[in-house]
Amino acid sequence: RADERGAIILHLAAPRPTPARPRIEVDGVVVSDAVEAEPGEAAIGFAVDQEAVDRGFVEFDLVSDPYLPATTGSDDTRELGVVLLGVEFEPADPTEGWWNPPAVD
């Protein structure tokens, strides 16, 4: 659900021997630069624009190059991507007390 403009940030990890290069697509268009996701955490994000707010929702695809464990001698034939560790939203126009710490008098 999209109530206001801002940014969605995805926190990812790629527990595999080769780095992943995840990207975000909206309607088949890449809206974020690919990042090198390694076993440690990486972050990737994109803007929630006024069009998404008017529509009332944001729909996106998290796309990554697959890792095939079977190519390294494993019996595992799955195509693995990245692990989604968390999602955060940063509003474009934060209000005091919601996103920012309250003002100190």
C-alpha positions, 0 to 999 in steps of 0.5 A, spaced: 500 500 500 502 506 498 500 512 502 505 517 500 512 518 496 518 516 499 523 510 498 523 503 499 529 500 501 530 492 501 536 489 505 539 483 502 544 478 503 547 472 498 549 466 502 553 463 496 560 463 494 559 468 488 556 475 489 549 476 486 547 482 482 540 484 484 536 489 481 529 492 482 524 492 476 517 496 476 513 494 470 519 491 467 523 497 467 530 497 472 529 502 477 535 501 481 542 500 480 545 493 481 549 492 487 554 487 489 550 482 494 555 478 498 554 473 504 554 480 508 548 485 508 547 489 502 541 495 501 538 496 494 532 501 494 527 505 489 523 511 489 515 511 490 513 516 486 506 520 486 503 515 480 504 509 485 501 513 491 495 515 486 494 508 484 494 506 492 500 501 491 507 499 489 508 493 485 516 491 484 520 485 482 526 483 486 531 480 480 538 477 481 542 472 477 541 465 479 546 461 483 546 454 481 549 449 487 549 443 482 555 447 478 560 446 484 558 439 485 552 439 489 546 435 488 542 441 489 539 443 483 535 449 485 536 456 482 538 460 488 537 468 488 538 473 494 535 473 502 530 478 503 533 480 510 528 486 511 524 492 508 524 499 510 520 506 508 523 513 508 518 518 506 519 524 502 516 529 507 517 526 514 513 529 519 516 530 526 515 524 531 514 519 526 520 519 522 525 524 525 526 524 533 522 530 536 524 537 536 528 539 542 526 545 545 
